[in-house]
Amino acid sequence: MPENTVTRELAGKGLSPAGIRHTGMKVRHMKKESTKETYTISALAEEFDISTRSIRFYEEKNLISPQRTDGNQRFYTRRDRARLKLILRGKRFGYSLEEIAEIIGMTDIDIDEEGQITKALKFGKKRLDELRERIHELTLLEQDLTTFQDKIQNRLEELNKSKS
C-alpha cells in the first residue's frame, strides 16, 4: 500500500505507524484528503491555509486534542480535522473561541448531537440578529451619507454659479 504523508514523516523520524500511541488506528493512503485517517500538523495547516502556530493555539485552548507518537510528534484524526474545520467556520462567522467551544460541545461533556445542534442554532440566531441590526445601522448610515453628499454637492454647484 502506498505511503501517505504521515507514514513518510514518521519514517523520516525513525518511527512507523505501529509506533503510534493508541494503536487501534491504522495509517493508510487514501486518494481524497478528507478520508485520510490521520494528518500531520503541517498537512492540516496547508489544507486550511493557516499556520501551524494557529493549530497549536487551538490545541492550547483545548479545542482540539491531537494524539502523539512515541516520539511526541502530533498527529490528528478525522475528528480533529472536523473540529478544526468547525473552529475556522465559527471564526469566519464571528464567534468567539468560547462560543465555538460551546457549540462544538467542549464545555459540556455529556452533550449529544441534538444538544450540539440546538446550541449551534441558538448561537446562529443570535449572530443573525446581530448582523441584521448591523445591516440596518449601515443602511441608515448610507442614507445619511448620501443625503449629506447631495447637500454639499448642491452647495458646491451654487458656489460655482455665483462665481460665473
Secondary structure, DSSP 8 states (H G I E B T S, - for coil): ----HHHHHHHHTT--GGGBSSTT------SSGGG-SEE-HHHHHHHHT--HHHHHHHHHTTS---EEBTT--EEEEHHHHHHHHHHHHHHHTT--HHHHHHHTTSS-TT--HHHHHHHHHHHHHHHHHHHHHHHHHHHHHHHHHHHHHHHHHHHHHHHHHHH-
